[in-house]
């Protein structure tokens, strides 16, 4: 197994972080306690599978919200790129966080940064309302994660 596929264990506290979204607003993970958070890591904006991954979250935002879950799209792209990408696709609900600088630092906290490639694995991580990782799954870079898998897990929580 390559070093970049190591994963955090389910059942431990999620590492805290603060990142800017596509509008330049800070989001701190520990400030989200009281609701679940979906950290949906995608390698790079403007690519087909990553676009489809974020579109599936945008399309299911109301369902996720009804399950008391804040979905976040995460990649190493800079804030202006995230903003242009969201505007281009008309995404109004999902917050797209920039793990640009220090480059990939948050992905590295979750042990999913691909140092050799300079971007993260494709992954969905659910952090519960107490800040504990309750679901952690990486996907092949070419595979679109199934948003219904996440929704089904959240319904059982």
C-alpha positions in Angstrom: 0.0 0.0 0.0 1.4 3.4 -0.9 2.0 5.9 1.8 -0.7 8.3 0.6 -3.5 5.8 1.0 -3.1 5.5 4.8 -6.3 6.6 6.5 -7.4 8.0 9.8 -9.3 5.5 11.9 -13.1 5.8 12.3 -13.9 6.6 15.9 -11.2 9.2 16.5 -11.5 12.9 16.7 -11.2 14.7 13.4 -8.2 17.0 13.2 -9.3 20.6 13.4 -8.6 23.1 10.6 -9.6 26.4 9.2 -9.9 27.0 5.4 -11.4 29.7 3.2 -14.3 28.9 0.9 -14.9 30.1 -2.6 -16.1 33.5 -1.2 -13.0 33.9 0.9 -14.9 33.2 4.2 -13.2 31.2 6.9 -14.7 27.9 8.0 -13.3 26.2 11.1 -14.3 22.5 11.5 -14.5 22.7 15.3 -17.1 25.5 15.0 -19.4 23.0 13.3 -20.0 20.9 16.4 -23.7 20.1 16.8 -24.1 19.0 13.2 -22.5 16.4 11.0 -20.0 17.5 8.4 -19.3 15.8 5.1 -15.7 16.4 3.9 -15.8 15.5 0.2 -12.3 15.7 -1.0 -11.7 15.9 -4.8 -8.3 16.0 -6.5 -8.8 19.1 -8.8 -11.5 21.5 -9.8 -12.5 21.8 -13.4 -12.1 18.0 -14.1 -15.1 15.9 -15.1 -15.3 13.4 -12.1 -14.6 16.2 -9.6 -17.3 18.4 -11.2 -19.8 15.5 -11.1 -18.9 14.8 -7.5 -19.6 18.4 -6.4 -22.7 18.6 -8.6 -24.1 15.5 -6.9 -23.7 17.2 -3.5 -25.2 20.5 -4.8 -28.2 18.5 -6.2 -28.6 16.7 -2.8 -27.8 19.6 -0.6 -31.4 19.9 0.8 -31.4 16.2 1.7 -28.0 16.5 3.4 -29.2 19.6 5.2 -32.4 17.8 6.4 -30.0 15.2 7.9 -28.3 18.0 9.9 -25.2 17.7 7.7 -23.0 20.4 6.3 -21.4 19.2 3.0 -18.1 20.7 2.1 -16.1 20.2 -1.1 -12.4 20.2 -0.5 -9.4 20.4 -2.9 -6.0 22.1 -3.3 -7.3 24.6 -5.8 -6.9 28.3 -4.8 -9.9 30.4 -3.7 -10.3 32.3 -7.1 -10.4 29.0 -9.0 -13.0 27.6 -6.6 -15.1 30.8 -7.0 -14.9 30.7 -10.8 -15.7 26.9 -10.8 -18.8 27.4 -8.5 -20.0 30.4 -10.6 -19.5 28.6 -13.9 -21.7 25.7 -12.7 -24.2 27.9 -10.8 -23.5 26.2 -7.5 -25.1 28.4 -4.8 -25.3 26.1 -1.8 -22.2 24.0 -1.4 -19.1 25.6 0.2 -15.9 24.7 -1.7 -12.9 24.9 0.6 -9.4 25.7 -0.6 -6.6 23.6 0.8 -4.2 25.6 -1.3 -1.7 27.0 1.2 0.1 25.5 3.0 -0.5 23.2 0.0 -2.6 20.2 0.8 -2.1 20.7 4.6 -5.6 19.5 5.5 -5.5 16.6 3.2 -2.2 15.6 4.9 -3.9 15.9 8.3 -6.3 13.2 7.1 -3.4 11.2 5.5 -4.9 11.5 2.0 -2.5 13.9 0.4 -0.7 12.5 -2.7 2.7 14.1 -2.3 3.9 12.8 -5.7 0.8 14.3 -7.5 0.3 17.5 -5.4 -3.4 16.8 -4.7 -5.6 14.7 -2.4 -7.2 11.3 -2.8 -10.8 11.3 -3.8 -12.5 10.7 -0.4 -15.7 11.1 1.6 -15.3 11.6 5.3 -18.2 12.1 7.7 -17.5 13.9 11.0 -20.3 13.5 13.5 -21.8 16.3 15.6 -19.2 15.7 18.3 -16.2 16.0 16.0 -15.6 12.2 15.6 -14.8 10.6 12.3 -17.7 8.1 11.7 -17.1 7.3 8.0 -13.9 7.4 5.9 -13.7 6.1 2.4 -11.3 6.8 -0.5 -12.2 6.1 -4.1 -10.2 5.5 -7.2 -9.5 8.8 -8.8 -11.6 7.9 -11.8 -14.7 6.9 -9.7 -17.6 9.1 -8.9 -18.5 8.6 -5.2 -22.1 7.5 -4.7 -23.8 10.3 -2.8 -26.6 7.8 -1.8 -24.0 5.8 0.1 -23.4 8.9 2.2 -27.1 9.7 2.6 -27.8 6.1 3.7 -25.1 6.3 6.4 -26.3 9.7 7.6 -29.9 8.3 7.9 -28.6 5.6 10.2 -26.8 8.0 12.5 
